[in-house]
């Protein structure tokens, strides 16, 4: 099997995991608060990580940058909250389209946090990406609701988290990064959820399991895909999430196909792909 086919295989797992995560969040949002969903996500994820650490050795959980781990995961938690909050209120396709501004935010943050050079191509990619976001939001034509802003803030927070992960990966194992992600975010979800706690019913349990397992699976499959192919191959596959979730939203929730969202998502993809293409040519 060629490396590209192997990457496509793992990206199939990534796409399925993200879509399952979105569906689980939508199904649970009617009964459970976002804080409670994130608490169970971290609880289940922590259990899985501890089992893996037991088999791999507890030394794999050591970190050389504990303060950065805590800061990174506080920011990542903001991203998760905004994403799940948007899932409960917005059409699924709109959430995914706005989430795809993440690489654009990362292009802005990389020069600030990683001292990377802000090139003319990167500036053009940023401008194109934000043009796509404006097409989706259409400020001045359609009122910008708080859920859309929450998803945009989530994308910014995710970009910050991903950028900081590059720093952490220089000293810490992937398992350590996952451990601190779940351990730090567990109390962040538990404490606020206690003010509006709802005991999950048996009907909620499968969806909670999906949230906990799909979140870890999406990260694992994406990493495996990048091991077999460059970003120029993997990222376009990831953007298949948008048309797929749009069709799912149409058939399962009666969400109409919004041309502005699809066009805006395509423009965002163009900006991201331009940045990746230039980086690939320079490599």
N, C-alpha and C positions, 0 to 999 in steps of 0.2 A: 504494500500500500504506500502511495506517495506521501510525502510530508503534508502536502496540501489537503489530501483526502483525510489524513489523520487529524489535521486541524479542524476540518469540516465536521468530523465525527464528534470531537470534543465540543465544538461550538453548538452542535445540536443539543447537547446536554446543557450548555449555558442558556440557550434560548428557552428550552423547556423549563429550566429552573426559574428563570426570571418571570416567565408567563405564569407558572404555578404560584409563585410568590405573590404576583399581582392579584390573581384570582382568590387566593386565600385571604389576602388583606381585604379585598372587596367583600367577601362573604362574612368575615368576622366584624367588619366595621359597623354593622347594624347593631351589634350587641356588646362588643368590647371596645374600650377606649384604645387609642393609639398607644398610650403608655403601657397598657396591659399587654397588648400584642408584642411590643418590643421587649417587655420583661420575659415573656415565655420564649420569644425568639432567642434571647441570650441564655436563658436557663437550659433549653434543649441543646443549643450550640455548645455551651460550656460542658455539658455531660459528654457530648461526642468528642470534644477536644481532650478531655481528661482521659477518656478511654484510649485515644490515640497516643497521648503522652505516656500512659502507663506501658504501652507496648514499645514505644520508641525510646523511652528513658526520660526521667524527669528533668534531666539536664537540658533537654531541648526547649524547656520553657524559660530558661534564663534570658534576661535582657540586659544589655549594656546601656540602655537609654530609657530608664523607667519614667522619667518626667515626660519625655517625648511620647512614650506609649500612652500615658494618661491623657495628655493634651490631644493627641491624634484621635483617640477614641471618644473624647468629649465632642470634638468637631464631627466625627463620623456619626455620633448619635443624633446630632442636629440634622444631619443629612437623612438618616433613616426616618426620623420623626416626620420631616417634611414630605418625604416620599410616600409613606403610609397614610399620612393625613390627606394628601392629594388623591391617593387611590380610592379613598372612601367618598370623595366629593366630585371628582372630575371624570370625564370620559377617559377610559384607559389609554387610548391612543394619544390623547393630549399629555398625559403624565409622561409617557415614554418619549414623546417628541421633545418635551421641555427638558427631560433628563439628559437627552443627547447633547445639551449644551455643556455637559461636563468637560469634554476635551477642550472646549473653548476657554472655560475658566482655568483649566490646567495650563493652557498656553500662556495665560496671563500670570499665573502664580509661579510657574517654573523659574522665570528670571528673578523673582523676589525671594523664593525659598531655596532654590537650587543653584542660583547664580548662572543660569543658562542665558544665552544671548537672545535678545528680542529682535529677530530679523524682520525684514520687510515682508517676507512671505508669511511669517507668523502673524504679523499685524493684519495682513490681508485676510488670513484665515479667521482671525478674531472678528473682523468687521463683517465678513460673510456669515459667520455663525450667529452673530447677534441680529443680523438682518433676518435670518430665519426665525429667531425667537420673536421678533417684532411682527412677522407675518402671522405667526400663531396667535399672539396676544392681541394684535391690532389695537394698540392704545389710541384713544380718541374716537374710535369707531365702536368698540365693544368695551364696556367697563372691565378693568382688570380686577379679578376677584382675589380674595386672600388665599384661596387654595392654589391658584396658579403661582402666586408669589412664593408660597411655601415650597412648591416644587423647584422653582428657580433657586431659592436659597439652599434647598437640598442639593441641587447640582453643584452649587458653589462649595458647599461643605464637603461633598464627596470628592470634588477636585482637590481641595486642600488635604483631605485625608489620604488620597492616592499619592499626592506629591510627597507628603511626609512619610508614607510607606516606603518610598524609594530610599529615604535616609535610613529608616529602620532596617531595611533588608540588607544593608551593608554590614550590620553587626548581629542581627537577630534572625532566628530561623522562622520560616513561614508558620510553623506550629505555635511559636511564641507570640507572633503577631495575632494569630487567631485567638489564642488564649487570653491575651490582654483585651482584645476586642470584646469578648464575651464577658470577662470578669469585671471590667470597668463599667460596661453598659448595663450589667445586671441590676445594681442598685439604682442607676439612673432611671430605669424603667419601673422598678418596684416601688420606690418611695412615692412618686406622684400618682401611681395607679391605685394606691391604698385609699386615696380620697374619693375614688369613684369605682371601687372594686366590684366586679361581677364574677361570681364563680362560674367557670366554664361548664357547660353541659356536655354530655357525651357526644352530641352533634358537633360541638366545637373542637373536640380533641383531634380528629383527623386534619382539620385545617391548621390547627396550631402546630401539629407535627410537620405539616408541609412548610410552614413559615420557618421553623427551626432548621429543617434538613435542606430545603431548597436554597436557603441563603448560603449555607456552607458549600453545597454542591455547585452553585453558580460560580463562586470564587475558585473552587478546585478545577472545574472544567475550563474556565477561562485561562487559568495558569497553564494547564496542560496544552491548550490550543496554542498559546504563545511559545511553548517549547518546540512546536513543530512548524510554525510559520511566523513570518514577520507581521507587524501591525497592519501593513498594507494589504494583507490577505485577511486577517482576523477581524479587523474593525468593520469592513463592509458586511461581513457575515452577521455581526452583532446588530447592524442596522436593520436586518430583516425582522427584528422584533417589532418594528413599528407597523408594517402592513399586517403582520400576523396578529398582533393584539387588536388592531382596528377591526379585523374580520371577527375575532372572538367577541369583542365588545358589541358588534352588530348583532350577532346571532344569539348570544347569551343574555345580553342586557338591553338590546334594542337601541344601542347607541348609533346614531347615524354617522356615516362616513363623512367627516368634515374635510373638504378640499383644502381649506386654509392650513389645517394641521398637517396634512400629508405633504403639501408643497413646502411649508415651513420646515418640516422635518428633513425634506430632501435638500433644502438650502443649507441647513445646519450640517448635514452629512457632507455636502460639497466643501464647506469650510474646513471641516475636520480632515477630509481626505486630502485636500490641498496641503495641509500641514504635514500629514504623514508621508505623502508622496515626495515632498521636498526633502524631508528627513531621510527617506529611503534612498534618494538619489545621492545624497551627501555621504551616506554610510559606506 
